Amino acid sequence: MLLAGAPARADSNGPFGLGSLLNAFTAPAAAAEDEDPDKAAKKAAQAKIDNGLLDQLTPTDLFMSLEAAQRIQEAIGLYQEIVTAGGWPLIKKGTTLHAGDQDEIVPILRKRLRISGDYAGKLDSDWGYDDRTMDGLKRFQRRHGMMPTGVLDVRTVNMLNVPADERLSQLRSSLVRMQEIVSRGLPDRYVMVNTAAMELQAIDEGRIALKSRTIVGRLERPTPFVQAKIQGVNFFPFWNVPESIAAKDLRQHIAKEPNYLVDQHIRALTIPGDQDIPLESLDWNQPLLENIRFRQDPGEFNALGLVRLDMPNPDNVYMHDTPMKDLFRRPVRNFSAGCVRVQKIFDLAAWVAGTNGDWDRARVESTLQQGFALDVKLVKPIPVYFVYQTAWVDTEIGISFRNDIYGRDGQDPALSGGREPGEALPAQALAP
């Protein structure tokens, strides 16, 4: 069933300046006209390699089932043996290795990889970083959600040095969480977001219909555990800035950029009545701006992007598009204020709306091209779960771990192989 946008969403009189917006959102940026052709070719070749490596980071196995829980149980037994035997050696911090390097750390690296099942070659004293050892490191990187470059860098060293007993603890915590979810029974069709892996899976009768990278909440604003139902799809949504974000972030942006609200198409409205308040009349010296709410108009600049999935829940978090698509290329993607940004949101919207029987990807693209606000109400709501699994067993690549980005497994997020201490967040606009 299609519902036209509510009156409050129709005050833009036509398309939201779409034009070639869809292409801008889905196609890679063209090289600048004055860019050196050789440099542009090298960048394109590297982008192709990076895309291929990124494609290897998405789990290929459904990890929420009785069988998956049993595999974790078996992995717990294996890691208990590793811990009992003394764990694995540490790799000296600051060590880097590239193909063909010679370093005294290589024999230690081979032993470390052999213990975790990533290296099957012989253990010797050869200092040469050979192909077989590099392949073992690539397998380790892939199991840990890292770009499988085979380069030993700072982040990979941190991951290698997470103690075996902490990995064992992650397996045990993940088993408990998985058993709790599986014991309730999962429906035939649902969406699962693993915030620790920063990935999403849409499940249809026991098979993975769609996988996507996501951006989740940063440490100080973690994405919560959620069990809700997707009720609809909103095309060209308004963004009503939550009080928490307005209070914590808006003042900072205004202090740096006095015209921020105008530039970002954010309006101040009265509560109640939704009457426009002249922005120049706002007194930012007041500790609180009472009886005022802020709303961002729909469009390419909107923090929700072009699509939002309506999934009412007590935490008021949801899944949505984003204009900051470059962030999906990062291996660690906990940047949001708690909501989940979905890289393949248009595919997900088509899959979700497809339950009504008359929606597919072509219709989603057509709706985006038309540029009018539209709400699609689902005839049959789709369950959605936000979970936190830092460990599982992938049937293709084996025991997989992710960073304990929120410290829910008891690790220090700064030391769990994620961002380096002091590593800055990327510059972002105000966003959920």
N, C-alpha and C positions, 0 to 999 in steps of 0.2 A: 504494500500500500504506500503510495506517495503522498506526502504532506507538503504543501507549499510552505515556504519560510514564513515564520510568524511575522506580524507587522513590524516588530522591532528589528527584524533582520532585513527588511525590504526598503530601508531608507536610503539606499545608495543608487536607486533608479537605474537598474540595468547591470550589465556585466561589471565585475570588480576590476576593470582595467586589465583583463586577462591577456588579450592579444596573443603573443607567442609565449605566454607564461608557461604553458605546459611543457613546451620544448626546453625552456630555461630550467625547469625543475627536473627534467629527466635526461637531458643530453649533456655530455661533457662540454666544458667551456672551450671555445675555439682558441687556437693560438693567436696571439697578438700579431697584427700584420707586419710589424717591424721586428718580430722575433727572428733570431738566427735560425734558418731552416734545419741545420744540423742539430742545434740545441733542441729545437722543437721535436725532431725525430727521436732524439735520445729520450726526451721526456715521455713521448708517446710509447716508446718501447718499454721504458721502466714502468709506466702506468699499466701496461699490459701484463708485465710480470707481477706487479703488485696485486692486480685484480685476480690473477690466477692463484697467488698465495692466499689472498683473503678468502677466496672461495673454499679453501681447504679448512677454514676455521669453524664453519658451521657444523655442529654435530649431525651425523647422518643416521643416528639411531634414536628411536623413541625411548626415553629414559624414565617413564612413569608407568610401571606395570609390575605385576607380581614377579615376572621373569627378570625385570631390571633390578628389583629389590634383591632377588636371589643372587644375581651377579655381584652386587655390592657386598653381600654377605660373604661370598667367596673371596672378593678382593680384601676384605677385612682380615680374613685368615692369612692371606699372603703377606699383607703388610705387618701383621703381628709377628710373623716369622722374621721379616726384615728388621723390625725393631728389636726383637729378642737377640738377633745376631749382631746388633751394634749399630744398625742404621747404615748410612753411607758417608763417604768422606766429603768434606767441604771443599769448594773451589775458591781459591784466593780471590778476594774482592779486587776489582780493578783489572782483572785479566780479560783480555780480548783475543779472539782467535778468528782468523780468516783462512780460507782454503790455501794449503801449502805452507802455512806457518810452522815454525819449529818452536816448541816451548815445553819446559819441564812439567807443565800442568797437564799435558795431553794424556800421559798414562793414568793420572788420577781421574781425569774426565772419563776415560774409558771404563775405569772401575765403577765410577758413579753411575754411568749409563747402563752398565751390565747389571748392577743390583736392581735397578728399576725396570729392567727388561727391554731397554731401548737399544742395546748394543749386543750383537751376538758374535762378534769377532773375538780373536784371541787377545788376552791381556799380556802386553809386553812393555818394555821400557823405551820403545821408540818414541822420540819427541815429535815426530811428524804428524801434523793434523791432516790425516788422509781422508779419502772419500768415504770409507766405511765408518769411520768415527763421525764424520760430518753427517752422514745419513742417520746415525743414531741420535745425534743432537736434533736433527730435523724432526724425527719421530717424537722426541721429547717435547719439542716446541709445539708441535701440532696437538699433542695430548693436553697441553696446558693452555691452549687457546692463543698461542703466539704465532706470529708470522714465521713459517718454517724456512728461514733463510739459511740455516746452518752456520750462521755467524754467532760466536759466543760474545755476547755484549753484556752490559750492566744488568739489564732486566732479566736476561736468561740466567746469569750467575745467581741473581737473587732467587729465582725460581728453583734452581738446582739446590740451593742451600736451605730451602725450607726443610726442617728436620723430618725424618720418617715418622716420628711419633705424632707430629702435627698433621701429617697427611693421614695417618691412621685415625686421628680424632675427627678429621673432616669426613672421612668415610662413614664413621659411626654416626655423626650428626646428620649426614645426608640420608643415611638409611632410615633413621627415625622419622625425618620429615617425609621421605617418600612413602614409608609404610602408613603414616597418618593420612596422606592424601589417597593412596590406593585403597585403604580400608574403607573409605567412604563410598567408593565406587565412582568411576569416571563415566560421563555420558559418551555417546557415540561421536558427538561433534563438539569440539571445544577449542579454546585458544589457551595456550600455556606460555607464560613469560617467565623465563629463568633470569632473575635480576643478577645473580652472581655471574652467569655466563654472558649477560647482556644480549640475549637472543630470544626469539619468539618462534613458536611452532603452532601451526593450525592443524588440528588432528581431525580426521574424518574416517570414522569406522576403523580405528586402529592403524591408520597409515598417516604419514606426514604429508599433508596437502600443500603446505607452504612453510618456508623457513625464512627468517629475516633477522638481520642485526637490529639491535635497539640501542637507545641511549636511556640510561636509568638515572636515579637520583644520586647526587654526590653524597659524600660521607656525612656532612652535617644536615642533609635533608634526604635521608634514604627512602627509596621506594618501599612501601609497606607490603606485608603479606595481604593479598586481596583475594576474595572469592565473590564474584559478582556475575551479572549477565549483561551482555551487550544488547541494548534495546534498540539501537538505531545508528544510522550514519549521517553525520552533518557535513554537508558540502558548503564551503565558504563560511565557516563559523565566526561569530564574534568571540573574543576572549575577554571574559570578565576577570580582571586581575584579582586573585584572592587577597584578602586582607593581609595574610602573612607575608606574601611577596611584596605587596605595596608598602608595607611597613618596613621590611628589611632591605629591599632593593631599590625601590623607586626614588627615595631621597638621595641615595648614592648616585644614581644616574643623573638626577636633576642637578646635583651639586657639580658634576663634571660637565654636563651638557644642558644648559638652561632651556634649550629648545627641544629637549628630548621628547616630550609628550607630543608636540606638533609633528616632529620628524617621524615618530612611530605611529602616528594616527591614533593616539590614545586620547579619549575624551573623559572629562570629569562629569559625573552625573549626580543629581540629588537623590537622597534616600529619605522618604519614598518619592515617587513621581518621575524619576528618570529624566529630569530636565537638565539641559546642558548648563554647565557652570563655566563662565569665562576663565580660562586657565590663568590669565594674568591676575585674577583676584585671589588665587590660592596663596595662603600664608604658610610657607614651608618651615617657618620658625616655630609653629605650634607643635607640641609633642604628638598630638593626634589630629587627624583630619576627620572630624566626626560628621556623620550623615552624608558622606561622600563615597562614591565608588568609582572605579576607573574601568573603562571598557575600550578595547582595541577593535577598530573596524576590521571587517574582512578584507582579504587581499593578499598579495604576494609577500607583504611585510609582516603579516600576522604571525604571532608566536606559535599558533597551532597549525600554521601552514594552510593547506587547502581542504584538509579532511580531519574530522574528529570523530572518534567512536564514542557514542553515548553509553556509559556503563555506570549507572548510579551506585555509589558505595559510600560508606561512612567517612572514608579518608579523602573523598573528593579528588581522586586521581583517575586518570584515563589514558587512553592511547591516542596518539595524534601524529600528524605530519609535522614538518619543521622546515623553515627556510635555511637552516644551518646544516646543510647536507654534508659538507666536508667532514663534519665530526664523525660520521659513520665509518670513515676510513681509518680511524684510530683504533689500535688494539684494545685500549682501555677506554670505556665510554660511560663512565658515571659522572655526568655533567649536569643533569637536570635538577629541578627543584622538587622532584618526587614522581612526576608523571613519566610515562614511557613514550618516547618518540620512536617511530617504526620506520625503518628504511623503505620497506616495500609496502607502504601504507595503501597505495592505490590497488595493488594486488589483494591485500587483505580486505579492503573495502568491497572489492568485487566478490571475494569469497564469502564475506559476511552477508552482503545484500543478496547474494545468489540464493540464499535460503528462501527468498520471496518468489523465486522461480523466473524472474524477468530481468535479472541483472547479470552482466558479465563485465570483463575488463573494458571491452569496446564501449559499453554504455557509460562506464565510469569516466573514460577519457572524453566522451562526447559531452557529459555533464560538466566536466572541468573546462572544456573549450567554450561552452555556452556562457559560463561565468556567472550564473545566477545562484543565489542561496537556495538550498534545497535540503530538506530533512527526509530521510528514508526511514520509516518505522518498520522494524522487523516483525513479521507475522509470528515467528517463533524465536524468542531471544536465545542467544548463544552464550553458554557459560564461559567465563574467563577466570584464570587462576594466575596470580602473581606468586611465584614460589622462589625459594632460595636454595638451590642445589649447587654446592661447591665441588661435589664429586659424584661421579657415576661411571658406569662401564659401557663404553661404546663398542658395539660388536665388531666394528671395523678397525678401530685404532687402539682399543683397550681402555685401561683405567684412565679416566680424564679428570683433571682438577682445574678449578678456577680460583682466582683470588678471593680471599675472604674480605671483600671490599667494605663490609660494614662491621667486621669483627664479631659476627654472630656465632662463629665457630671458636671464638676465644683467641684468634690471632690478632696481632697488631696490624691493621690495614697498611700502615706505612712500611711494614717489613715483610709483607706477604707476596712480594713480587709484582705489585701493581705499580702505581706511580712512584717515582723516586721521591724521597723526602725533599720538600721545598719545590717540587715541580709545579709550575703554575698551571691553573686552569686556562683553557683557551678563552680568548675574548668572546663574549656572547652578548646578545641583546637580552632584555628582560624576557623571561620565558618560564613556563611551568615545568 
